[in-house]
């Protein structure tokens, strides 16, 4: 195999990983970690989409709260834990998809 092809492949893979790593995700390990990561996620969203993304977050939390309640979880702490676990590792686009909305396109970011 040609050395240039190998180098080109490696550089492409590194750039692709860099793009994926640049998308902020939510940290559901604790309330404090979630709040800090939420700010990072929201700050990465284009200004014109911020309100839509915030509304999607609120809708997702409401849905998870209802699901937890229907499962018999009534403790606010336990409901919060379930919400944080459901949001852990998600991006703004993940939350938009989970609430039935269209994603933010890469060229719009």
Secondary structure, 3 states (H helix, E strand, C coil): CCHHHHHHHHHHHHHHHHHHHHCCCCCCCCHHHHHHHHHHHHHHCCHHHHHHHHHHHHHHHHHHHHHHHHCCCCCHHHHHHHHHHHHCCCCHHHHHHHCCCCCCCHHHC
